[in-house]
Amino acid sequence: MNCGGFNKGLLSSELFGHVEGAFTGAKKGGIKGKIEAANGGTLFLDEIGEMPLEVQPIFLRVLQERKIYRIGDIKPIPVDFRLIAATNRDLRKDVEEGRFRKDLYFRLSTVTINLDPLSSRKEDIEGIALLVLNRVRKAHTVIPKYLSPSLIEALKDLEWPGNIRELVNVIEYMCFMSQHEMLTVDDFPDEYKAGHLALSSGLAPSLAPQVSHSLDGAEEHVIRNALEQSGGNMTQAAKILGIAKSTLYQKVKKYGLVKAN
């Protein structure tokens, strides 16, 4: 589950579950939380850095004592699960600045795996693009699309400062906007066409006046496309991007894309 997709109250309910009548709107008969559901298996928490500070000590206690209390209950429930957590934040910096608990950080970082940026894993780009094509084909009524050899090479040439999410967004854009079965570099969004032309002509990307290759520029483009896909629905756009809704509001305000409401 995505820790950034809920406020403090909802996240607590999703993680720990609740008993009937625990709060207004509590489900009749209560509900099992994600931790309890993961008993005997694996719980994957995405955006762990977005977990509210108020929830962190409760979660830490679960990791240490291996038992949970559903909201509104006094009976402990033993749990045994493997935890995998992911974040794109610098948690050490967040600890220093008081945004993340030090004791929880050290409890989580027993084994840490740093994933290299997509620009360092060019061999993965074609496979990821093919997965996106297959997903779009199954989920939407569009003409099946295929990648031309020239497009595959062009995808590998770009730097992808937005990593996999940026690549996914570009492939989805081409799937929906192109009328052809075979996708080529001509189906790139305009700013990516400019970047590709600069690279193929031997110019450094920074010398291409048509497009900004800064991280902010790529981020703004990805967010703009997600908002277009969702029809301006902030909740849906956040799901498409895989970020917290609160984070999306901040980005939208930063780039002045739409009025957040």
N, C-alpha and C positions, 0 to 999 in steps of 0.2 A: 504494500500500500504506500501511497505518497503522503509523507508527513506534512507536506506543504499544502495539501488540498483541503485542509480542515482547520477551523478555529480550535481554541483550546478545549472547549466543551465537547465538540463533535469528535475530535481526535481521541480524547480520553475514552469516550463511549465506543469508538471503533476499535481501539486497542484492547481495552479491558472488559468491554461488555457492560450490561447493566441489568438490574432486576426490574420487574414490573413496578411501576409507580415511583421509580427513583427520581424522576423529574418530569416536568410537563412535556408531554409528547413521547414519553418512553413507551416502547413497544409492549403490547400486552403479552404477558408471559416471559418478558425479558429477552435478552439477546446475548449470544456468545460473541466475545470479542475476537479480534484477529489473533491475539497471542494464544488464547485458549484453543482456537481453531487450528493453530500450528503445532499444538502439542504432539510430540512424537515425530515432527517433521521440521520444515524450514520456514522461517519468516523473513521476507525480504522487505526492508524499509527503504524506500527511495527518498531523496531529499531530507536525510536525517538532520542536516544542519538547520532545517526550517522548523524543527520540533520546538514548540514554545518552552521557555525556561521553566514555567510552572509545571509542565508535564515531565520534564527531564528527571527530577529526583524520584518521582514515582516509578518511572521506567527503569531507572538505575536499581531501585530496590527489587524490582521483578527479576532483573538479571542476576542480582546477588543472592536472593532468597529462593528463586525458582518457584514462586507462587504469586498468584494475583488475587485481587478482590474485585469482583464486579461492582460497578458504581451502585451504591445503595445497599450493599450486602456486607455482612461481617464475617462470612464464612470464607476462609482461604481455599483457593483451588490450586493444587500443585500442577506445575507445567514443566516440560522438558523439551526444549526446541533449539535448533541451530539458528543463529541470527546472522544475516548478511545485510549490511547497511551501505548505502551509496550517497555520495554528495559531490557537487561540483564546487563547493565552497572550501576555503582554506580554514579548516576547523582549528588549527593551532592559533591562527590569528584571531578567530572568533573567541577562543578561550582567553587570550590575552586581553581582548576588548570587552569581556564579560557577556558575550552573547551565547556562549555555550559552556556548560559545566565541565571543569577540568576532570573531575572524577569519572564522569560519564565518557568523556573523550578517551581516557586511558583504558576504560573498561571495554570500549568498542574497538580500539586500535590494536588488539592482540596480533592480528595478521592484517597487514595493509597491502592492497594491490593498487598501484597507480596505473591507470590506463593511458597509453600514449595518445596524443592528438591524432586525428584522422590523417593529417598531412604526413605523419610518420608511418602510416599503415596503408600506403597506396594500393597494396595487393588486396585489401578488403573492400575497396570502393565498388568494384563491379558486382561482387556478391551482395552487398547491401542494396545496391540499386535494383538488382533482380528481385530481391525479397520485397522491395517496395512495389515494384510492378505487379508482382503476384498478389500482394495484399489489395492493391487498388482494383485489380481485375475481379477479385472475389467479392469485394465490398460495394462496388459501384457499377452502374450500367454504362460503361464506356468501351470504346473500341480497344481491343487488346493491343498493347504497345510493346515494341521491341527496341533494343538499344543498338544503334549502328556502331560499327567498330570505331569510326572517327569520334563519335560521342563518348564512348568509353575512354578513349585516350584523352579527350578534352577534360572529362571528369577527373582523371588522374592528374592532370596538369595543374588544376586549381588547388588553392591552399586550404580552403574550408575552415576559416577561423571559427565558424559556428559548429564545427565537428559534425557528428552523424545527424543531428537534428536539422542542420542546414542542408545537408545532402538530401535527406528525406523530403524536405520541403520543396527543393528544386525539382526532384524527380516527380513528386505529386503534381506540381505546377505544370510540368510538361505533359503529364498524362491527361490532365483535364483540359489544357488549352490547345494542344495540338490536334489537328484533324487527320493526321497521318498515322499509319500503323508503325512505321519505322521512325523512331526519334533520331534527330540529328542535332548538330550544334545550332542549326537555325531555329530550333525549338527552345533554346535557352531563354530565360528572362533577359530583358534588354541589357541590364547591368552586367550579367555574366557573359553575354556575347562580347561586350567591350573588353572585359578582362581576358577572355580567350584570345581575341584578336591581338591584344598587347603581348601575350605570352608567345603566340605563334609567330609574331613578327620579331621576336627577340628583345622586345622592350621589357624593362622591369615593370611589374604591376603598378608601382607607384608613379610611373610615367604615363599611365593611361588616364587622361583627363576625364573620360566618360564615367568612371566608376571609382568608388572609394573601397579599398581593400582593408580598411580598418575594421577592428572587431566590432566597434559601434555601428559601422555601416552595415555589416553583415547581420548583426543582431536586429537592427531596425527593419531590414528587408524580411527576415524570417518572421518577425512579429507581425509586420504588415500583412504578409501573405496568410498567416494563421487567422488574423482578424477577418480577412476577406473570405476565407473558407468557412468561417463560423458565422458569417453574416453579422459580425460585430458582437456576437455573444461572448462575453469575457470568460465565462466558465468553460465553454466549449473550446475557446482558443487556448486557454491554459492547459486543458487536457491534450490538445494537439501538440503543444510545445513541450509538455511534460514538466511544467514548472508550477509553482504555487500561484494561485489567483492573486494573492497579495503582491507577489513579485511582478506579475504581469501588469497590475495597476501602476506600479512604480515605473516600469519600463515604458508604458503607454504615456504616462505623464512626462517622462524624460524626453521622449522623442516627439511629443505633441501629436500623436497619431489620431486619437479620437478622444472625446471627452469621456472619462471613466464614470459610469453610473451604475 
